[in-house]
């Protein structure tokens, strides 16, 4: 069990529940997530959606992505701390001022900054490079007034072809880590996060560790790493679509509980004849996941990412061609994702009210 300040916070919320303070039943339901601001769940666009590697078209600048969020009714944006978006060495003070000004002008919130780090590396020099990269990304998050830096335990990296289109380099990464045992992988992630935790605290930024393969095998690995790090600046980004086969969706959310500070979702969507929106590509239990987030009173962002090749399809999702579609199809999917998740949140709230 987690000890110290966060454990005390959880006990406090349990006690308030017993006294009848809290609209939902159950200890997890009355718990306010660390880092939450009481605004409830709201939607963000993740910057990877508009990096130009998944569709046939240019990458958007951060101000342009903020403009998209405002236009399409998203409360926030999450920006990637890598090229072509916000690699710290590329974003000077003038650019940081411009981003802050655009956020202020539009009223769009900066949901998070995303690192594409890799702590699970057998090469000492690679480990060191990742440490300094994440330290610079923590500074960037601070300068942009972001409270969260999403981090990985490991990330295989992206390779791009001559046309600039990308794919994850899983096979290359697996070769590098094949001789590392599961425990060695966990230890490397813990070591790195422990070393970075004081910098995160200094910057006033929470590192949100995502349950993203490869390297770690389950959301429980993520929680074990966080328990070993034992820092108030290391929390969770426990995503539904990274759960492994056999992992219980509701239990995973309730188990993560107060540590959950950020959320991603993805997929492709279409409007049905009855006017509702469905996700037709991701076999994921969104209703159970969102209900569970409500049960723990999650107060944060659900950040939509289109992070796979955007093939040419018709409005019903039927493939027209293997060629990549233009940015207009990504825009369409962003708006459908908004409708789908708003619909799912509304359904989940209704289901919990009906349950009493």
C-alpha positions as CSV (number, residue, x, y, z in Angstrom):
1,X,0.0,0.0,0.0
2,X,1.1,3.5,-0.7
3,X,2.2,5.5,2.4
4,X,2.5,9.1,3.2
5,X,0.7,12.1,1.9
6,X,-1.2,10.4,-0.9
7,X,-2.4,7.6,1.4
8,X,-3.6,10.3,3.8
9,X,-5.5,12.0,1.0
10,X,-7.2,8.8,0.1
11,X,-8.2,8.1,3.7
12,X,-9.6,11.6,4.0
13,X,-11.9,11.0,1.0
14,X,-13.0,7.7,2.3
15,X,-13.9,9.3,5.6
16,X,-15.9,12.0,3.8
17,X,-17.8,9.3,2.0
18,X,-18.8,7.7,5.3
19,X,-20.1,11.0,6.4
20,X,-22.3,11.2,3.3
21,X,-20.2,13.7,1.4
22,X,-19.9,12.6,-2.2
23,X,-22.5,11.9,-4.8
24,X,-21.4,8.4,-5.6
25,X,-21.2,5.3,-3.4
26,X,-17.9,3.4,-2.6
27,X,-14.6,4.7,-1.4
28,X,-13.1,5.0,-4.9
29,X,-16.1,7.0,-6.1
30,X,-15.5,9.7,-3.6
31,X,-11.8,10.1,-4.3
32,X,-10.6,13.2,-6.1
33,X,-7.6,12.4,-8.3
34,X,-4.4,14.2,-7.3
35,X,-3.9,17.0,-9.7
36,X,-7.6,17.3,-10.5
37,X,-9.1,20.8,-10.5
38,X,-12.7,20.1,-10.0
39,X,-13.7,20.9,-13.6
40,X,-14.7,17.3,-14.3
41,X,-13.8,15.2,-17.3
42,X,-13.1,17.1,-20.5
43,X,-11.7,16.5,-23.9
44,X,-8.4,17.4,-25.5
45,X,-6.7,16.9,-28.9
46,X,-3.3,15.2,-28.7
47,X,-0.7,16.8,-30.9
48,X,0.5,13.6,-32.5
49,X,-2.8,13.7,-34.5
50,X,-1.5,16.6,-36.6
51,X,2.2,15.8,-37.0
52,X,1.9,15.0,-40.7
53,X,3.2,11.4,-40.5
54,X,-0.2,9.7,-40.5
55,X,-1.9,11.6,-43.3
56,X,-1.0,13.1,-46.6
57,X,-0.4,16.7,-45.7
58,X,1.7,19.1,-43.6
59,X,2.3,19.1,-39.9
60,X,0.4,21.8,-38.0
61,X,2.1,24.2,-35.7
62,X,1.1,24.3,-32.1
63,X,-0.9,27.5,-32.4
64,X,-2.7,25.9,-35.3
65,X,-3.6,22.8,-33.2
66,X,-4.8,25.1,-30.5
67,X,-7.0,26.8,-33.1
68,X,-8.4,23.4,-34.1
69,X,-9.2,22.6,-30.5
70,X,-11.1,25.9,-30.2
71,X,-12.9,25.5,-33.5
72,X,-14.0,21.9,-32.7
73,X,-15.1,22.5,-29.1
74,X,-12.3,20.8,-27.3
75,X,-11.3,22.2,-23.9
76,X,-7.6,21.3,-24.2
77,X,-4.6,20.3,-26.2
78,X,-1.7,18.0,-25.5
79,X,1.5,18.8,-27.3
80,X,4.3,16.4,-28.2
81,X,7.7,17.4,-26.9
82,X,9.4,16.1,-30.1
83,X,9.8,17.2,-33.7
84,X,8.0,18.5,-35.7
85,X,6.1,19.9,-32.7
86,X,7.8,21.0,-29.5
87,X,11.3,19.5,-29.3
88,X,12.7,21.6,-26.4
89,X,15.8,22.7,-28.4
90,X,13.5,24.1,-31.1
91,X,11.1,26.0,-28.9
92,X,12.9,29.2,-27.7
93,X,11.5,31.7,-25.3
94,X,9.7,33.6,-28.1
95,X,8.0,30.4,-29.2
96,X,7.0,29.6,-25.7
97,X,5.5,33.0,-25.3
98,X,3.5,32.6,-28.5
99,X,2.1,29.3,-27.3
100,X,1.1,30.7,-23.9
101,X,-0.5,33.8,-25.7
102,X,-2.5,31.5,-28.0
103,X,-3.8,29.5,-25.1
104,X,-4.8,32.6,-23.3
105,X,-6.5,34.1,-26.3
106,X,-8.5,31.0,-27.1
107,X,-9.2,29.8,-23.5
108,X,-7.9,26.4,-24.5
109,X,-6.1,24.6,-21.7
110,X,-2.8,22.8,-22.0
111,X,-3.8,19.4,-20.9
112,X,-0.3,17.9,-20.9
113,X,3.0,17.8,-22.6
114,X,4.0,14.4,-24.0
115,X,7.5,12.9,-23.8
116,X,8.5,10.1,-26.2
117,X,11.2,8.8,-23.9
118,X,12.7,5.4,-23.4
119,X,14.0,4.5,-19.9
120,X,14.3,0.8,-20.7
121,X,17.6,0.7,-22.6
122,X,20.6,-1.6,-22.2
123,X,23.0,1.1,-23.4
124,X,24.2,3.4,-20.7
125,X,24.6,6.3,-23.1
126,X,21.0,5.9,-24.3
127,X,19.8,6.0,-20.7
128,X,21.7,9.2,-20.1
129,X,20.3,10.8,-23.3
130,X,16.7,10.0,-22.2
131,X,17.3,11.5,-18.7
132,X,18.5,14.8,-20.1
133,X,15.7,14.8,-22.7
134,X,13.0,14.4,-20.1
135,X,14.6,16.9,-17.8
136,X,14.4,19.5,-20.7
137,X,10.8,18.4,-21.3
138,X,9.9,19.0,-17.7
139,X,11.3,22.6,-18.1
140,X,9.2,23.0,-21.2
141,X,6.1,21.9,-19.4
142,X,6.8,24.3,-16.6
143,X,7.4,27.2,-19.0
144,X,4.1,26.5,-20.8
145,X,2.2,26.1,-17.4
146,X,1.4,22.5,-18.0
147,X,0.9,20.4,-14.9
148,X,1.5,17.1,-16.5
149,X,4.3,15.5,-18.5
150,X,3.1,12.2,-20.0
151,X,6.1,9.7,-19.9
152,X,6.7,6.1,-21.0
153,X,8.6,3.4,-19.3
154,X,9.8,2.6,-22.8
155,X,9.0,3.7,-26.4
156,X,10.3,2.0,-29.5
157,X,10.6,5.2,-31.5
158,X,9.2,6.1,-34.9
159,X,11.0,5.8,-38.3
160,X,9.9,7.7,-41.3
161,X,10.2,6.8,-45.0
162,X,11.4,9.1,-47.8
163,X,7.9,10.6,-48.0
164,X,7.9,11.5,-44.3
165,X,5.3,9.0,-43.3
166,X,5.9,7.1,-40.1
167,X,5.6,3.8,-38.3
168,X,6.7,2.6,-34.9
169,X,10.1,0.7,-34.9
170,X,9.0,-2.1,-32.6
171,X,11.2,-4.8,-34.2
172,X,14.3,-2.7,-33.9
173,X,13.6,-2.0,-30.3
174,X,12.8,-5.6,-29.4
175,X,16.3,-6.6,-30.6
176,X,17.9,-4.2,-28.3
177,X,16.0,-5.3,-25.1
178,X,15.7,-9.0,-25.8
179,X,18.4,-9.9,-23.2
180,X,16.9,-7.8,-20.5
181,X,14.7,-9.7,-18.0
182,X,11.4,-8.4,-16.9
183,X,12.8,-7.3,-13.6
184,X,15.7,-5.5,-15.2
185,X,13.3,-3.6,-17.4
186,X,11.3,-2.6,-14.3
187,X,14.4,-1.6,-12.4
188,X,15.6,0.7,-15.2
189,X,12.3,2.5,-15.4
190,X,12.2,2.9,-11.6
191,X,15.8,4.2,-11.5
192,X,15.1,6.8,-14.2
193,X,11.9,8.1,-12.6
194,X,13.5,8.3,-9.2
195,X,16.4,10.4,-10.6
196,X,13.9,12.7,-12.4
197,X,11.4,13.1,-9.6
198,X,13.3,15.9,-7.8
199,X,13.4,17.9,-11.0
200,X,9.7,17.3,-11.6
201,X,9.0,18.5,-8.1
202,X,11.2,21.6,-8.7
203,X,9.3,22.4,-11.9
204,X,5.9,21.8,-10.3
205,X,5.1,19.1,-12.9
206,X,3.7,15.6,-12.4
207,X,5.1,12.8,-14.6
208,X,2.2,10.6,-15.7
209,X,3.5,7.1,-16.5
210,X,1.5,5.4,-19.3
211,X,0.7,1.7,-19.3
212,X,2.1,1.6,-22.9
213,X,4.0,-1.4,-24.3
214,X,6.6,-2.5,-25.0
215,X,8.9,-2.9,-22.1
216,X,6.2,-3.2,-19.4
217,X,3.7,-6.0,-19.7
218,X,0.6,-4.7,-17.8
219,X,-1.0,-1.8,-16.0
220,X,0.1,-3.6,-12.8
221,X,3.7,-3.2,-13.9
222,X,2.9,0.5,-14.2
223,X,1.6,0.6,-10.7
224,X,4.5,-1.4,-9.4
225,X,6.9,1.1,-10.9
226,X,5.0,4.0,-9.3
227,X,5.0,2.3,-5.9
228,X,8.7,1.8,-6.1
229,X,9.4,5.4,-7.2
230,X,7.1,6.6,-4.3
231,X,7.0,10.2,-5.4
232,X,4.1,12.7,-5.4
233,X,5.4,13.8,-8.8
234,X,4.9,10.3,-10.4
235,X,1.4,9.3,-11.2
236,X,-0.5,7.3,-13.8
237,X,-1.9,7.6,-17.3
238,X,-3.7,4.3,-17.3
239,X,-5.3,4.0,-20.7
240,X,-8.1,1.5,-21.7
241,X,-6.6,0.7,-25.1
242,X,-3.2,-0.3,-23.6
243,X,-4.8,-2.9,-21.3
244,X,-3.6,-6.4,-22.0
245,X,-5.8,-9.4,-22.8
246,X,-7.5,-10.7,-19.7
247,X,-7.1,-7.5,-17.7
248,X,-10.4,-6.3,-16.1
249,X,-11.3,-2.8,-17.3
250,X,-13.2,-1.6,-14.2
251,X,-10.7,-3.2,-11.8
252,X,-7.8,-1.6,-13.6
253,X,-9.3,1.9,-13.1
254,X,-10.3,1.3,-9.5
255,X,-6.9,-0.1,-8.7
256,X,-5.2,2.9,-10.2
257,X,-7.6,5.2,-8.4
258,X,-6.1,8.4,-7.1
259,X,-3.0,8.0,-9.1
260,X,-4.9,8.5,-12.4
261,X,-4.1,12.0,-13.7
262,X,-4.4,11.7,-17.5
263,X,-6.2,9.7,-20.1
264,X,-5.8,8.9,-23.9
265,X,-8.1,7.3,-26.3
266,X,-8.0,6.6,-30.0
267,X,-10.0,4.9,-32.8
268,X,-11.9,5.7,-35.9
269,X,-15.6,6.7,-35.8
270,X,-18.7,7.0,-37.8
271,X,-22.3,8.3,-37.5
272,X,-25.0,5.7,-37.4
273,X,-28.5,6.0,-38.8
274,X,-29.9,6.6,-35.4
275,X,-27.7,9.6,-34.9
276,X,-25.3,8.1,-32.4
277,X,-21.6,7.8,-33.0
278,X,-19.7,4.5,-32.8
279,X,-16.1,3.5,-32.7
280,X,-15.8,0.8,-35.4
281,X,-12.0,0.0,-35.2
282,X,-11.1,-0.3,-31.5
283,X,-12.4,-3.4,-29.7
284,X,-12.5,-1.6,-26.4
285,X,-15.0,-1.4,-23.6
286,X,-15.4,2.4,-23.5
287,X,-18.6,2.4,-21.5
288,X,-17.1,0.4,-18.6
289,X,-13.9,2.4,-18.6
290,X,-15.7,5.8,-18.5
291,X,-18.1,4.7,-15.8
292,X,-15.1,3.6,-13.7
293,X,-13.4,7.0,-14.2
294,X,-16.6,8.6,-12.9
295,X,-16.6,6.2,-10.0
296,X,-13.1,7.4,-8.9
297,X,-14.3,11.0,-9.6
298,X,-11.6,11.5,-12.2
299,X,-11.0,15.2,-12.8
300,X,-8.9,15.6,-15.9
301,X,-8.6,15.3,-19.6
302,X,-9.4,12.5,-22.1
303,X,-7.0,13.3,-24.9
304,X,-7.9,12.0,-28.4
305,X,-5.0,10.8,-30.6
306,X,-5.1,9.7,-34.2
307,X,-1.8,7.9,-34.2
308,X,-2.0,5.4,-37.1
309,X,-2.0,5.5,-40.9
310,X,-5.1,7.5,-42.0
311,X,-6.3,5.5,-45.0
312,X,-8.8,6.8,-47.5
313,X,-12.3,5.7,-46.4
314,X,-15.9,6.7,-47.0
315,X,-18.1,8.1,-44.3
316,X,-19.1,4.6,-43.2
317,X,-15.5,3.5,-42.7
318,X,-15.2,1.4,-45.8
319,X,-11.7,1.5,-47.3
320,X,-11.4,3.3,-50.6
321,X,-7.7,3.0,-51.1
322,X,-4.5,2.0,-49.2
323,X,-3.2,5.5,-50.0
324,X,-3.1,8.0,-47.1
325,X,-6.0,10.4,-46.9
326,X,-5.6,14.2,-46.5
327,X,-5.8,16.2,-43.3
328,X,-9.6,16.8,-43.9
329,X,-10.3,13.2,-42.9
330,X,-8.3,13.6,-39.7
331,X,-10.4,16.7,-39.0
332,X,-13.5,14.7,-39.5
333,X,-12.3,11.9,-37.2
334,X,-11.4,14.5,-34.5
335,X,-14.9,15.8,-34.5
336,X,-16.5,12.3,-34.5
337,X,-14.2,11.4,-31.6
338,X,-15.5,14.4,-29.7
339,X,-19.1,13.3,-30.3
340,X,-18.4,9.7,-29.4
341,X,-16.7,10.5,-26.1
342,X,-19.2,13.1,-25.1
343,X,-21.9,10.6,-25.8
344,X,-20.1,7.9,-23.8
345,X,-19.7,10.2,-20.8
346,X,-23.3,11.2,-20.9
347,X,-24.4,7.5,-21.1
348,X,-22.1,6.6,-18.2
349,X,-23.5,9.4,-16.0
350,X,-27.0,8.2,-16.8
351,X,-26.1,4.6,-16.0
352,X,-24.6,5.6,-12.6
353,X,-27.6,7.7,-11.8
354,X,-30.0,4.9,-12.6
355,X,-27.9,2.5,-10.5
356,X,-28.3,4.9,-7.6
